[in-house]
């Protein structure tokens, strides 16, 4: 064999395109692992790659804050070419740069028609909130759903999401209070619900009645409220509960007989109602904020009333208790004394002390010693301290 022939054989081995010889199903799987824009760009490699990307089942389109041009045009054009009969995951995040004269939800309807499993739709444009297609609320295949910001939740009657297991409603707007009820009543197997509310969401009474729910995370930071505002929770199978509700006075919380873990963040000392509701909890994290500036410590003391009977979570269930940003007011101390004196199964108590320039080391030490002397029903429980600095 001549020297030239040897060189030619070596070149053929080096430059042989083995990736293109892979089965198309495998190529599609590989492209699903990279950003959508990069997967679409492979169409320019060769005729072999022209339509491979059109069968990927994971699509993500995200506006980046520092970019002046929205991803919308790329989304619109690529979705026109996309052919996969099933879409596993569609993520659309459109920001301020998104044009306000385009139909941003038409591709949601298209994805729903292709057995969509997971949808994350974030709309933060400068226009008013927009409604999603009614077909979304009757999608039999949808398993997880995330809706954020400028989305108007307008749920038809009846709605039916028989496969939905996880729902995230992040600062959306509701057409009315009945839309919430219709939405949740159409989710018979819903396990996880995450709700974050904003002042202009059109709902005064927010009702969460979901028999199948196991995990609930509810955040309400509304500051303009009236006596009609209310949170109603009826979740008999709930196991994990997190609530940050600045207006717990207007809440109705029932049927939490299987609760294991609870995180409670309040602005008022409505602890009797909350503690009574979480009667079976074994791990409790408590946070009392003063952001609403309710007044003096005396005001807080007057709002704490010891329950007539000791809740079951204290007498026979609670094992871990954590208090965040403990300030040492009279009302807080009364409540802490009640918890420690009633919790017979308590193993660990963690107190996060609020520390400011006005509180010196001696004051902090005296507070710690005072807390150590509080009688405890559980003689084996540990009392630990953390420090939160507000300097």
Secondary structure by P-SEA (a helix, b strand, c coil): ccaaaaaaaaaaaaaccccccccaaaaaaaaaaccaaaaaaccccccccccccccccbbbbbbbccccccaaaaaaaaaaacccccccbbbbbbcccccccccccaaaaaaaaacccbbbbbbbcccccccccccccccccccbbbbccccccccccccccccccbbbbcccccccaaaaaaaaaacccccbbbbbbcccccccbbbbbbccccbbbbbbbccccccccbbbbbbccccbbbbbccccccccccccccccbbbbbbcccaaaaaaaaaccccbbbbbbbcccccccaaaaaaaccccccccccccccccbbbbccccccaaaaaaaaaaaaccccccbbbbbbbbcccccaaaaaaaaaaaaacccccccbbbbbbbbbcc
